[in-house]
Amino acid sequence: MQDMTMSEVLRDPMIRQMLRADRISLGVFAELLETAAKKRAHAFSANGSAAFCAGMRAEQAETQGKTAS
């Protein structure tokens, strides 16, 4: 199975249905995908996969801290 492109993700009916159910606009979701792709590309090109994993852990911890408040 091949990964979906961002364009395919944004056009996928099931994903659109979940976004509607969660009241997330397509534009906001597209920005999220673009930001994640840029961070991923930068981390892998500049510092390797270890930096990407560390960045993801930091973002996850930040997100968990926001939802706990």
Rosetta constraint file for C-alpha pairs under 8 A:
AtomPair CA 4 CA 8 HARMONIC 5.78 0.50
AtomPair CA 4 CA 9 HARMONIC 6.15 0.50
AtomPair CA 5 CA 9 HARMONIC 6.23 0.50
AtomPair CA 6 CA 10 HARMONIC 6.18 0.50
AtomPair CA 6 CA 30 HARMONIC 7.85 0.50
AtomPair CA 6 CA 33 HARMONIC 7.07 0.50
AtomPair CA 7 CA 11 HARMONIC 6.32 0.50
AtomPair CA 8 CA 12 HARMONIC 5.98 0.50
AtomPair CA 9 CA 15 HARMONIC 6.90 0.50
AtomPair CA 10 CA 15 HARMONIC 7.27 0.50
AtomPair CA 10 CA 16 HARMONIC 7.08 0.50
AtomPair CA 10 CA 26 HARMONIC 7.25 0.50
AtomPair CA 10 CA 30 HARMONIC 7.15 0.50
AtomPair CA 11 CA 15 HARMONIC 7.87 0.50
AtomPair CA 11 CA 16 HARMONIC 7.22 0.50
AtomPair CA 12 CA 16 HARMONIC 6.22 0.50
AtomPair CA 13 CA 17 HARMONIC 6.10 0.50
AtomPair CA 14 CA 18 HARMONIC 6.32 0.50
AtomPair CA 15 CA 19 HARMONIC 6.16 0.50
AtomPair CA 16 CA 20 HARMONIC 6.18 0.50
AtomPair CA 16 CA 26 HARMONIC 7.63 0.50
AtomPair CA 17 CA 21 HARMONIC 6.20 0.50
AtomPair CA 18 CA 22 HARMONIC 6.13 0.50
AtomPair CA 19 CA 23 HARMONIC 5.87 0.50
AtomPair CA 19 CA 24 HARMONIC 5.01 0.50
AtomPair CA 19 CA 25 HARMONIC 6.80 0.50
AtomPair CA 19 CA 26 HARMONIC 7.31 0.50
AtomPair CA 20 CA 24 HARMONIC 6.10 0.50
AtomPair CA 20 CA 25 HARMONIC 7.31 0.50
AtomPair CA 24 CA 28 HARMONIC 6.79 0.50
AtomPair CA 24 CA 29 HARMONIC 6.83 0.50
AtomPair CA 25 CA 29 HARMONIC 6.31 0.50
AtomPair CA 26 CA 30 HARMONIC 6.02 0.50
AtomPair CA 27 CA 31 HARMONIC 6.24 0.50
AtomPair CA 28 CA 32 HARMONIC 6.25 0.50
AtomPair CA 29 CA 33 HARMONIC 6.28 0.50
AtomPair CA 30 CA 34 HARMONIC 6.16 0.50
AtomPair CA 31 CA 35 HARMONIC 6.02 0.50
AtomPair CA 32 CA 36 HARMONIC 6.11 0.50
AtomPair CA 33 CA 37 HARMONIC 6.08 0.50
AtomPair CA 34 CA 38 HARMONIC 6.18 0.50
AtomPair CA 35 CA 39 HARMONIC 6.18 0.50
AtomPair CA 36 CA 40 HARMONIC 6.01 0.50
AtomPair CA 37 CA 41 HARMONIC 6.05 0.50
AtomPair CA 38 CA 42 HARMONIC 6.04 0.50
AtomPair CA 39 CA 43 HARMONIC 6.02 0.50
AtomPair CA 39 CA 52 HARMONIC 7.73 0.50
AtomPair CA 40 CA 44 HARMONIC 6.17 0.50
AtomPair CA 40 CA 52 HARMONIC 6.26 0.50
AtomPair CA 41 CA 45 HARMONIC 6.04 0.50
AtomPair CA 42 CA 46 HARMONIC 5.76 0.50
AtomPair CA 42 CA 47 HARMONIC 7.95 0.50
AtomPair CA 43 CA 47 HARMONIC 5.50 0.50
AtomPair CA 43 CA 48 HARMONIC 5.99 0.50
AtomPair CA 43 CA 49 HARMONIC 6.64 0.50
AtomPair CA 43 CA 51 HARMONIC 5.80 0.50
AtomPair CA 43 CA 52 HARMONIC 4.94 0.50
AtomPair CA 44 CA 48 HARMONIC 4.28 0.50
AtomPair CA 44 CA 49 HARMONIC 5.28 0.50
AtomPair CA 44 CA 51 HARMONIC 7.51 0.50
AtomPair CA 44 CA 52 HARMONIC 6.54 0.50
AtomPair CA 47 CA 51 HARMONIC 5.73 0.50
AtomPair CA 47 CA 52 HARMONIC 7.85 0.50
AtomPair CA 48 CA 52 HARMONIC 7.00 0.50
AtomPair CA 49 CA 53 HARMONIC 6.23 0.50
AtomPair CA 50 CA 54 HARMONIC 6.19 0.50
AtomPair CA 51 CA 55 HARMONIC 6.08 0.50
AtomPair CA 52 CA 56 HARMONIC 6.18 0.50
AtomPair CA 53 CA 57 HARMONIC 6.21 0.50
AtomPair CA 54 CA 58 HARMONIC 6.23 0.50
AtomPair CA 55 CA 59 HARMONIC 6.21 0.50
AtomPair CA 56 CA 60 HARMONIC 6.07 0.50
AtomPair CA 57 CA 61 HARMONIC 6.15 0.50
AtomPair CA 58 CA 62 HARMONIC 6.18 0.50
AtomPair CA 59 CA 63 HARMONIC 6.09 0.50
AtomPair CA 60 CA 64 HARMONIC 6.13 0.50
AtomPair CA 61 CA 65 HARMONIC 6.13 0.50
AtomPair CA 62 CA 66 HARMONIC 6.37 0.50
AtomPair CA 63 CA 67 HARMONIC 6.39 0.50
AtomPair CA 64 CA 68 HARMONIC 6.13 0.50
AtomPair CA 65 CA 69 HARMONIC 6.59 0.50
